[in-house]
Structure formats: structure tokens, C-alpha cells
Amino acid sequence: MHEMSIALHIKDIVIDSIPSDQTGVKVETINLKIGKLTAVVPKSLKFCFDIISRDTPFNGAILNIEEPPLILFCNDCNKESTIIKPPFTCKNCKSSNIEFLSGRELLVVSIEVSQP
């Protein structure tokens, strides 16, 4: 389950994002953008994050996960397509000569905190 390692990386990003001179900061929400091609299961990621966030400044923080649409570009007909599931082919010409424009994201977009 690679969600645990991703949760650990998110934890590291959050910790590194809080200035060292800030004390008592509580992380309320972590906004993520996770593409469908990353094979991350949002429910599993949230479960893993809840486990590793116990007794930390982000215990109880909400993982807000945005799943951007899967957009591809066809190199044969030069059109963009939004697809939901395989097959990964151009909707216009059915070519498989494509590039993914979105769907591989795995980003911490923002962190919302409160101070005591």
C-alpha cells in the first residue's frame, strides 16, 4: 500500500511548511490535488494519514482531495479529450498516440492552519 508512504511525505511537507518560530499552530486542512493515474485510493490515504497524524500538530486535520479530470492530447489530430476510464485513446480519432495533460498530479496545494 503506497498510500502510507505518500501520507508520510505529506506529513513531512506539512512539518517543513510551518515556520520554526511558530508555536502552537494547528493544521486544520491540507488541500491536495491527486490525479487518477497516480493510483492513489483517497479513502486509504485518509486512513493512513489519520494513523500517522496522531499526537502531532495536524491530528484531526482534514485531507481535502481534489481529483482533476483526466485530460489527454492526441498527437495525430491535435485535439484534447477528457476521459473517465480506459481505454486511453483519443475520443475524436481513436488514436493511442496521446500525451496526458493531467491525471498524474500529486500535489500539496495549500495548508490551512489556526493559531491558539
C-alpha positions in Angstrom: 0.0 0.0 0.0 1.9 3.1 -1.2 -0.7 5.4 0.4 1.3 5.1 3.7 4.5 6.4 2.1 2.5 9.2 0.5 0.9 10.1 3.8 4.4 10.2 5.4 5.6 12.5 2.6 2.6 14.8 3.1 3.4 14.9 6.9 7.0 15.9 6.1 5.8 18.7 3.7 3.4 20.0 6.3 6.1 20.0 9.0 8.5 21.8 6.7 5.9 24.3 5.8 5.3 25.6 9.3 7.9 28.2 10.3 10.0 27.1 13.2 9.3 30.2 15.1 5.5 29.4 15.0 4.4 27.6 18.1 1.0 26.2 18.9 0.0 26.1 15.3 -2.8 23.6 14.5 -3.1 22.3 11.0 -6.9 22.3 10.1 -7.0 21.3 6.4 -4.5 20.0 3.9 -5.6 20.6 0.3 -4.3 18.1 -2.2 -4.6 17.5 -5.9 -4.3 13.9 -6.8 -4.7 12.6 -10.4 -6.3 9.4 -11.2 -3.2 8.0 -12.9 -1.3 8.0 -9.5 -3.3 5.0 -8.4 -3.8 6.6 -5.0 -7.0 5.5 -3.3 -8.3 8.6 -1.4 -10.0 6.6 1.3 -6.8 4.6 2.0 -4.7 7.8 2.0 -7.0 9.4 4.5 -6.9 6.3 6.7 -3.1 6.2 6.6 -2.8 10.0 7.3 -5.1 9.6 10.3 -2.8 7.0 11.7 0.4 8.9 11.3 -1.0 12.3 12.4 -1.9 11.1 16.0 -0.1 13.2 18.6 1.0 15.8 16.0 0.0 19.4 15.2 -2.1 18.0 12.4 -4.1 15.5 14.4 -7.6 15.7 13.1 -6.7 17.7 10.1 -8.9 17.2 7.1 -7.4 16.0 3.9 -9.3 17.7 1.1 -8.6 15.8 -2.1 -9.3 17.3 -5.5 -9.2 14.8 -8.3 -8.7 16.7 -11.5 -10.1 15.3 -14.7 -8.0 13.0 -16.9 -7.2 15.1 -19.9 -5.2 13.8 -22.9 -3.8 15.4 -26.0 -3.8 13.5 -29.3 -0.7 13.8 -31.4 -2.5 12.7 -34.5 -5.5 15.0 -34.6 -4.2 17.7 -32.2 -7.3 17.6 -30.0 -7.7 17.4 -26.3 -10.1 14.9 -24.7 -11.3 14.4 -21.2 -11.7 10.7 -20.3 -13.0 8.9 -17.3 -11.6 5.4 -17.7 -9.6 3.2 -20.2 -9.1 2.7 -23.0 -6.8 5.7 -23.1 -7.4 6.7 -26.7 -8.5 9.9 -28.4 -12.2 10.4 -28.3 -12.1 12.2 -31.7 -10.0 9.8 -33.9 -9.5 6.8 -31.5 -5.7 7.1 -31.8 -3.5 5.9 -29.0 -0.7 8.3 -29.9 -1.5 10.5 -26.9 0.0 12.5 -24.1 -1.5 13.0 -20.7 -2.0 16.7 -19.8 -3.5 16.0 -16.4 -4.0 13.0 -14.3 -0.6 12.4 -12.8 -0.7 15.2 -10.2 0.2 14.5 -6.6 0.5 17.9 -5.0 0.0 19.6 -1.7 -1.8 22.7 -3.0 -2.3 24.5 0.4 -2.3 24.1 4.1 -4.8 25.8 6.3 -3.7 26.5 9.9 -5.1 28.1 13.0 -3.1 29.7 15.8 -4.0 29.4 19.5 
